[in-house]
Amino acid sequence: MPGCTTIHGSSPVNSGHISDEDLELYCLGRSPDARLPRLEEHILLCPSCQRRCQDLQTYLDTIRRVLREERRSIQ
């Protein structure tokens, strides 16, 4: 995809997009500080990775909601 750059190391991962692992760490707020600016820049410029990030965030929000409901039902 034009405008997309390699994020993980020096070789392409996911055709120049953010790897699934790196995207998951980013969405969980656990990306290494040294890589955070490049990840954020890539997501800002890449519609494909923006969609993946939104989808993952929706999934994580759903999991968190279900876990909260489960905790409430146990108490």
Biopython code that builds the backbone (N, CA, C, O; Angstrom):
import numpy as np
from Bio.PDB.StructureBuilder import StructureBuilder

atoms = [
    (1, "MET", "N", (0.847, -1.168, 0.000)),
    (1, "MET", "CA", (0.000, 0.000, 0.000)),
    (1, "MET", "C", (0.892, 1.230, 0.000)),
    (1, "MET", "O", (1.808, 1.309, 0.818)),
    (2, "PRO", "N", (0.663, 2.185, -0.877)),
    (2, "PRO", "CA", (1.478, 3.387, -0.919)),
    (2, "PRO", "C", (1.420, 4.134, 0.404)),
    (2, "PRO", "O", (0.362, 4.232, 1.026)),
    (3, "GLY", "N", (2.554, 4.656, 0.828)),
    (3, "GLY", "CA", (2.621, 5.417, 2.057)),
    (3, "GLY", "C", (2.835, 4.567, 3.293)),
    (3, "GLY", "O", (3.078, 5.112, 4.370)),
    (4, "CYS", "N", (2.754, 3.258, 3.176)),
    (4, "CYS", "CA", (2.947, 2.379, 4.321)),
    (4, "CYS", "C", (4.415, 2.001, 4.421)),
    (4, "CYS", "O", (5.059, 1.696, 3.417)),
    (5, "THR", "N", (4.928, 2.023, 5.615)),
    (5, "THR", "CA", (6.328, 1.697, 5.831)),
    (5, "THR", "C", (6.443, 0.500, 6.745)),
    (5, "THR", "O", (5.522, 0.191, 7.502)),
    (6, "THR", "N", (7.572, -0.170, 6.672)),
    (6, "THR", "CA", (7.830, -1.309, 7.539)),
    (6, "THR", "C", (7.975, -0.830, 8.970)),
    (6, "THR", "O", (8.653, 0.166, 9.226)),
    (7, "ILE", "N", (7.363, -1.509, 9.884)),
    (7, "ILE", "CA", (7.382, -1.119, 11.290)),
    (7, "ILE", "C", (8.265, -2.047, 12.112)),
    (7, "ILE", "O", (8.984, -1.577, 12.994)),
    (8, "HIS", "N", (8.234, -3.306, 11.858)),
    (8, "HIS", "CA", (8.888, -4.305, 12.697)),
    (8, "HIS", "C", (10.277, -4.622, 12.150)),
    (8, "HIS", "O", (10.404, -5.350, 11.165)),
    (9, "GLY", "N", (11.306, -4.088, 12.773)),
    (9, "GLY", "CA", (12.671, -4.390, 12.344)),
    (9, "GLY", "C", (12.964, -3.814, 10.979)),
    (9, "GLY", "O", (12.418, -2.774, 10.610)),
    (10, "SER", "N", (13.834, -4.487, 10.216)),
    (10, "SER", "CA", (14.221, -3.956, 8.916)),
    (10, "SER", "C", (13.612, -4.729, 7.761)),
    (10, "SER", "O", (13.838, -4.379, 6.602)),
    (11, "SER", "N", (12.845, -5.773, 8.050)),
    (11, "SER", "CA", (12.228, -6.533, 6.973)),
    (11, "SER", "C", (10.720, -6.363, 7.031)),
    (11, "SER", "O", (10.162, -6.180, 8.113)),
    (12, "PRO", "N", (10.051, -6.419, 5.885)),
    (12, "PRO", "CA", (8.596, -6.226, 5.875)),
    (12, "PRO", "C", (7.864, -7.295, 6.680)),
    (12, "PRO", "O", (8.211, -8.475, 6.638)),
    (13, "VAL", "N", (6.873, -6.868, 7.391)),
    (13, "VAL", "CA", (5.986, -7.760, 8.127)),
    (13, "VAL", "C", (4.574, -7.386, 7.715)),
    (13, "VAL", "O", (4.232, -6.204, 7.687)),
    (14, "ASN", "N", (3.745, -8.379, 7.393)),
    (14, "ASN", "CA", (2.379, -8.107, 6.958)),
    (14, "ASN", "C", (2.373, -7.140, 5.776)),
    (14, "ASN", "O", (1.591, -6.190, 5.765)),
    (15, "SER", "N", (3.231, -7.368, 4.785)),
    (15, "SER", "CA", (3.294, -6.536, 3.580)),
    (15, "SER", "C", (3.538, -5.068, 3.894)),
    (15, "SER", "O", (2.955, -4.195, 3.252)),
    (16, "GLY", "N", (4.389, -4.786, 4.871)),
    (16, "GLY", "CA", (4.714, -3.411, 5.207)),
    (16, "GLY", "C", (3.797, -2.787, 6.230)),
    (16, "GLY", "O", (3.960, -1.613, 6.561)),
    (17, "HIS", "N", (2.846, -3.528, 6.737)),
    (17, "HIS", "CA", (1.934, -3.027, 7.750)),
    (17, "HIS", "C", (2.411, -3.461, 9.127)),
    (17, "HIS", "O", (3.339, -4.260, 9.252)),
    (18, "ILE", "N", (1.780, -2.936, 10.138)),
    (18, "ILE", "CA", (2.105, -3.298, 11.516)),
    (18, "ILE", "C", (1.747, -4.765, 11.741)),
    (18, "ILE", "O", (0.678, -5.222, 11.336)),
    (19, "SER", "N", (2.640, -5.487, 12.380)),
    (19, "SER", "CA", (2.364, -6.900, 12.655)),
    (19, "SER", "C", (1.198, -7.012, 13.639)),
    (19, "SER", "O", (0.914, -6.075, 14.385)),
    (20, "ASP", "N", (0.534, -8.156, 13.632)),
    (20, "ASP", "CA", (-0.577, -8.385, 14.560)),
    (20, "ASP", "C", (-0.116, -8.217, 16.003)),
    (20, "ASP", "O", (-0.815, -7.617, 16.819)),
    (21, "GLU", "N", (1.059, -8.749, 16.311)),
    (21, "GLU", "CA", (1.593, -8.658, 17.676)),
    (21, "GLU", "C", (1.825, -7.204, 18.081)),
    (21, "GLU", "O", (1.442, -6.796, 19.177)),
    (22, "ASP", "N", (2.452, -6.419, 17.198)),
    (22, "ASP", "CA", (2.712, -5.015, 17.507)),
    (22, "ASP", "C", (1.416, -4.224, 17.639)),
    (22, "ASP", "O", (1.307, -3.345, 18.493)),
    (23, "LEU", "N", (0.437, -4.534, 16.799)),
    (23, "LEU", "CA", (-0.840, -3.838, 16.874)),
    (23, "LEU", "C", (-1.557, -4.160, 18.184)),
    (23, "LEU", "O", (-2.156, -3.283, 18.806)),
    (24, "GLU", "N", (-1.491, -5.409, 18.590)),
    (24, "GLU", "CA", (-2.105, -5.806, 19.855)),
    (24, "GLU", "C", (-1.441, -5.080, 21.025)),
    (24, "GLU", "O", (-2.129, -4.565, 21.906)),
    (25, "LEU", "N", (-0.114, -5.038, 21.035)),
    (25, "LEU", "CA", (0.597, -4.321, 22.098)),
    (25, "LEU", "C", (0.216, -2.851, 22.102)),
    (25, "LEU", "O", (0.024, -2.264, 23.167)),
    (26, "TYR", "N", (0.104, -2.249, 20.923)),
    (26, "TYR", "CA", (-0.270, -0.839, 20.819)),
    (26, "TYR", "C", (-1.669, -0.616, 21.414)),
    (26, "TYR", "O", (-1.864, 0.305, 22.207)),
    (27, "CYS", "N", (-2.622, -1.442, 21.040)),
    (27, "CYS", "CA", (-3.999, -1.287, 21.524)),
    (27, "CYS", "C", (-4.118, -1.543, 23.022)),
    (27, "CYS", "O", (-5.020, -1.021, 23.675)),
    (28, "LEU", "N", (-3.220, -2.336, 23.556)),
    (28, "LEU", "CA", (-3.210, -2.608, 24.995)),
    (28, "LEU", "C", (-2.393, -1.575, 25.766)),
    (28, "LEU", "O", (-2.324, -1.629, 26.994)),
    (29, "GLY", "N", (-1.773, -0.633, 25.052)),
    (29, "GLY", "CA", (-0.948, 0.386, 25.696)),
    (29, "GLY", "C", (0.377, -0.156, 26.198)),
    (29, "GLY", "O", (0.932, 0.356, 27.170)),
    (30, "ARG", "N", (0.887, -1.192, 25.540)),
    (30, "ARG", "CA", (2.117, -1.841, 25.995)),
    (30, "ARG", "C", (3.236, -1.824, 24.964)),
    (30, "ARG", "O", (4.163, -2.630, 25.042)),
    (31, "SER", "N", (3.157, -0.913, 23.998)),
    (31, "SER", "CA", (4.203, -0.808, 22.979)),
    (31, "SER", "C", (5.471, -0.235, 23.608)),
    (31, "SER", "O", (5.398, 0.643, 24.468)),
    (32, "PRO", "N", (6.627, -0.730, 23.183)),
    (32, "PRO", "CA", (7.877, -0.138, 23.673)),
    (32, "PRO", "C", (7.935, 1.348, 23.288)),
    (32, "PRO", "O", (7.605, 1.715, 22.160)),
    (33, "ASP", "N", (8.350, 2.185, 24.219)),
    (33, "ASP", "CA", (8.383, 3.631, 23.993)),
    (33, "ASP", "C", (9.172, 4.012, 22.748)),
    (33, "ASP", "O", (8.801, 4.949, 22.041)),
    (34, "ALA", "N", (10.244, 3.301, 22.481)),
    (34, "ALA", "CA", (11.101, 3.640, 21.339)),
    (34, "ALA", "C", (10.371, 3.451, 20.011)),
    (34, "ALA", "O", (10.705, 4.114, 19.029)),
    (35, "ARG", "N", (9.398, 2.573, 19.964)),
    (35, "ARG", "CA", (8.694, 2.279, 18.706)),
    (35, "ARG", "C", (7.361, 3.005, 18.593)),
    (35, "ARG", "O", (6.761, 3.038, 17.519)),
    (36, "LEU", "N", (6.902, 3.578, 19.677)),
    (36, "LEU", "CA", (5.582, 4.199, 19.706)),
    (36, "LEU", "C", (5.398, 5.289, 18.645)),
    (36, "LEU", "O", (4.367, 5.286, 17.971)),
    (37, "PRO", "N", (6.340, 6.220, 18.461)),
    (37, "PRO", "CA", (6.132, 7.250, 17.425)),
    (37, "PRO", "C", (5.949, 6.671, 16.019)),
    (37, "PRO", "O", (5.106, 7.157, 15.265)),
    (38, "ARG", "N", (6.711, 5.655, 15.658)),
    (38, "ARG", "CA", (6.572, 5.043, 14.331)),
    (38, "ARG", "C", (5.248, 4.310, 14.194)),
    (38, "ARG", "O", (4.615, 4.361, 13.140)),
    (39, "LEU", "N", (4.825, 3.628, 15.254)),
    (39, "LEU", "CA", (3.534, 2.936, 15.211)),
    (39, "LEU", "C", (2.396, 3.941, 15.037)),
    (39, "LEU", "O", (1.510, 3.747, 14.203)),
    (40, "GLU", "N", (2.426, 5.010, 15.826)),
    (40, "GLU", "CA", (1.369, 6.006, 15.745)),
    (40, "GLU", "C", (1.347, 6.692, 14.385)),
    (40, "GLU", "O", (0.276, 6.935, 13.830)),
    (41, "GLU", "N", (2.516, 7.005, 13.848)),
    (41, "GLU", "CA", (2.582, 7.631, 12.535)),
    (41, "GLU", "C", (2.016, 6.709, 11.459)),
    (41, "GLU", "O", (1.268, 7.144, 10.584)),
    (42, "HIS", "N", (2.383, 5.427, 11.536)),
    (42, "HIS", "CA", (1.894, 4.476, 10.544)),
    (42, "HIS", "C", (0.376, 4.354, 10.613)),
    (42, "HIS", "O", (-0.300, 4.383, 9.585)),
    (43, "ILE", "N", (-0.154, 4.219, 11.816)),
    (43, "ILE", "CA", (-1.610, 4.089, 11.970)),
    (43, "ILE", "C", (-2.309, 5.340, 11.457)),
    (43, "ILE", "O", (-3.371, 5.245, 10.842)),
    (44, "LEU", "N", (-1.738, 6.495, 11.697)),
    (44, "LEU", "CA", (-2.319, 7.746, 11.230)),
    (44, "LEU", "C", (-2.397, 7.804, 9.707)),
    (44, "LEU", "O", (-3.348, 8.354, 9.152)),
    (45, "LEU", "N", (-1.393, 7.235, 9.032)),
    (45, "LEU", "CA", (-1.296, 7.336, 7.576)),
    (45, "LEU", "C", (-1.852, 6.142, 6.812)),
    (45, "LEU", "O", (-2.004, 6.218, 5.593)),
    (46, "CYS", "N", (-2.159, 5.050, 7.491)),
    (46, "CYS", "CA", (-2.527, 3.807, 6.815)),
    (46, "CYS", "C", (-3.975, 3.405, 7.126)),
    (46, "CYS", "O", (-4.258, 2.942, 8.231)),
    (47, "PRO", "N", (-4.879, 3.574, 6.180)),
    (47, "PRO", "CA", (-6.283, 3.207, 6.407)),
    (47, "PRO", "C", (-6.471, 1.737, 6.790)),
    (47, "PRO", "O", (-7.338, 1.414, 7.602)),
    (48, "SER", "N", (-5.668, 0.855, 6.214)),
    (48, "SER", "CA", (-5.785, -0.568, 6.524)),
    (48, "SER", "C", (-5.457, -0.839, 7.994)),
    (48, "SER", "O", (-6.186, -1.566, 8.670)),
    (49, "CYS", "N", (-4.378, -0.265, 8.482)),
    (49, "CYS", "CA", (-3.990, -0.476, 9.884)),
    (49, "CYS", "C", (-4.932, 0.270, 10.829)),
    (49, "CYS", "O", (-5.140, -0.163, 11.963)),
    (50, "GLN", "N", (-5.504, 1.388, 10.370)),
    (50, "GLN", "CA", (-6.513, 2.076, 11.174)),
    (50, "GLN", "C", (-7.713, 1.159, 11.401)),
    (50, "GLN", "O", (-8.214, 1.050, 12.520)),
    (51, "ARG", "N", (-8.173, 0.499, 10.332)),
    (51, "ARG", "CA", (-9.313, -0.437, 10.448)),
    (51, "ARG", "C", (-8.968, -1.599, 11.368)),
    (51, "ARG", "O", (-9.770, -1.994, 12.214)),
    (52, "ARG", "N", (-7.770, -2.143, 11.195)),
    (52, "ARG", "CA", (-7.353, -3.265, 12.052)),
    (52, "ARG", "C", (-7.314, -2.828, 13.507)),
    (52, "ARG", "O", (-7.744, -3.568, 14.392)),
    (53, "CYS", "N", (-6.804, -1.633, 13.759)),
    (53, "CYS", "CA", (-6.716, -1.109, 15.119)),
    (53, "CYS", "C", (-8.119, -0.905, 15.706)),
    (53, "CYS", "O", (-8.368, -1.258, 16.859)),
    (54, "GLN", "N", (-9.021, -0.344, 14.921)),
    (54, "GLN", "CA", (-10.405, -0.152, 15.377)),
    (54, "GLN", "C", (-11.079, -1.484, 15.669)),
    (54, "GLN", "O", (-11.775, -1.622, 16.675)),
    (55, "ASP", "N", (-10.875, -2.466, 14.795)),
    (55, "ASP", "CA", (-11.466, -3.795, 15.010)),
    (55, "ASP", "C", (-10.929, -4.431, 16.288)),
    (55, "ASP", "O", (-11.684, -5.005, 17.072)),
    (56, "LEU", "N", (-9.632, -4.324, 16.488)),
    (56, "LEU", "CA", (-9.024, -4.901, 17.689)),
    (56, "LEU", "C", (-9.503, -4.169, 18.932)),
    (56, "LEU", "O", (-9.762, -4.796, 19.959)),
    (57, "GLN", "N", (-9.623, -2.852, 18.851)),
    (57, "GLN", "CA", (-10.102, -2.088, 20.001)),
    (57, "GLN", "C", (-11.541, -2.457, 20.340)),
    (57, "GLN", "O", (-11.892, -2.546, 21.517)),
    (58, "THR", "N", (-12.375, -2.671, 19.334)),
    (58, "THR", "CA", (-13.756, -3.106, 19.556)),
    (58, "THR", "C", (-13.777, -4.471, 20.244)),
    (58, "THR", "O", (-14.548, -4.693, 21.176)),
    (59, "TYR", "N", (-12.927, -5.374, 19.777)),
    (59, "TYR", "CA", (-12.828, -6.708, 20.384)),
    (59, "TYR", "C", (-12.401, -6.597, 21.851)),
    (59, "TYR", "O", (-13.003, -7.220, 22.726)),
    (60, "LEU", "N", (-11.359, -5.801, 22.114)),
    (60, "LEU", "CA", (-10.863, -5.647, 23.483)),
    (60, "LEU", "C", (-11.923, -5.013, 24.384)),
    (60, "LEU", "O", (-12.082, -5.423, 25.534)),
    (61, "ASP", "N", (-12.646, -4.019, 23.872)),
    (61, "ASP", "CA", (-13.712, -3.398, 24.656)),
    (61, "ASP", "C", (-14.804, -4.413, 25.002)),
    (61, "ASP", "O", (-15.338, -4.401, 26.111)),
    (62, "THR", "N", (-15.131, -5.281, 24.058)),
    (62, "THR", "CA", (-16.140, -6.314, 24.298)),
    (62, "THR", "C", (-15.675, -7.288, 25.374)),
    (62, "THR", "O", (-16.438, -7.636, 26.275)),
    (63, "ILE", "N", (-14.435, -7.724, 25.279)),
    (63, "ILE", "CA", (-13.878, -8.639, 26.286)),
    (63, "ILE", "C", (-13.892, -7.993, 27.666)),
    (63, "ILE", "O", (-14.271, -8.631, 28.648)),
    (64, "ARG", "N", (-13.483, -6.739, 27.743)),
    (64, "ARG", "CA", (-13.477, -6.031, 29.035)),
    (64, "ARG", "C", (-14.891, -5.923, 29.613)),
    (64, "ARG", "O", (-15.095, -6.111, 30.812)),
    (65, "ARG", "N", (-15.858, -5.620, 28.753)),
    (65, "ARG", "CA", (-17.241, -5.495, 29.206)),
    (65, "ARG", "C", (-17.754, -6.832, 29.741)),
    (65, "ARG", "O", (-18.385, -6.878, 30.797)),
    (66, "VAL", "N", (-17.488, -7.909, 29.021)),
    (66, "VAL", "CA", (-17.931, -9.236, 29.453)),
    (66, "VAL", "C", (-17.278, -9.616, 30.779)),
    (66, "VAL", "O", (-17.939, -10.177, 31.653)),
    (67, "LEU", "N", (-16.003, -9.320, 30.937)),
    (67, "LEU", "CA", (-15.319, -9.629, 32.189)),
    (67, "LEU", "C", (-15.902, -8.844, 33.360)),
    (67, "LEU", "O", (-16.048, -9.383, 34.456)),
    (68, "ARG", "N", (-16.236, -7.568, 33.133)),
    (68, "ARG", "CA", (-16.873, -6.769, 34.196)),
    (68, "ARG", "C", (-18.218, -7.370, 34.587)),
    (68, "ARG", "O", (-18.547, -7.462, 35.770)),
    (69, "GLU", "N", (-18.989, -7.776, 33.588)),
    (69, "GLU", "CA", (-20.295, -8.373, 33.867)),
    (69, "GLU", "C", (-20.145, -9.690, 34.627)),
    (69, "GLU", "O", (-20.925, -9.987, 35.531)),
    (70, "GLU", "N", (-19.148, -10.464, 34.256)),
    (70, "GLU", "CA", (-18.897, -11.735, 34.939)),
    (70, "GLU", "C", (-18.528, -11.487, 36.407)),
    (70, "GLU", "O", (-19.011, -12.182, 37.301)),
    (71, "ARG", "N", (-17.679, -10.502, 36.642)),
    (71, "ARG", "CA", (-17.282, -10.182, 38.021)),
    (71, "ARG", "C", (-18.492, -9.767, 38.846)),
    (71, "ARG", "O", (-18.632, -10.174, 39.999)),
    (72, "ARG", "N", (-19.360, -8.962, 38.259)),
    (72, "ARG", "CA", (-20.557, -8.525, 38.971)),
    (72, "ARG", "C", (-21.474, -9.682, 39.308)),
    (72, "ARG", "O", (-22.078, -9.711, 40.380)),
    (73, "SER", "N", (-21.582, -10.643, 38.389)),
    (73, "SER", "CA", (-22.483, -11.772, 38.620)),
    (73, "SER", "C", (-21.932, -12.731, 39.682)),
    (73, "SER", "O", (-22.696, -13.447, 40.330)),
    (74, "ILE", "N", (-20.612, -12.742, 39.857)),
    (74, "ILE", "CA", (-19.996, -13.608, 40.866)),
    (74, "ILE", "C", (-20.141, -13.017, 42.258)),
    (74, "ILE", "O", (-20.251, -13.756, 43.236)),
    (75, "GLN", "N", (-20.143, -11.723, 42.357)),
    (75, "GLN", "CA", (-20.189, -11.067, 43.677)),
    (75, "GLN", "C", (-21.539, -11.112, 44.291)),
    (75, "GLN", "O", (-21.732, -10.604, 45.396)),
]
sb = StructureBuilder()
sb.init_structure("model")
sb.init_model(0)
sb.init_chain("A")
sb.init_seg("    ")
for serial, (resi, resn, name, xyz) in enumerate(atoms, 1):
    if name == "N":
        sb.init_residue(resn, " ", resi, " ")
    sb.init_atom(name, np.array(xyz, "f"), 0.0, 1.0, " ", f" {name:<3s}", serial, name[0])
structure = sb.get_structure()
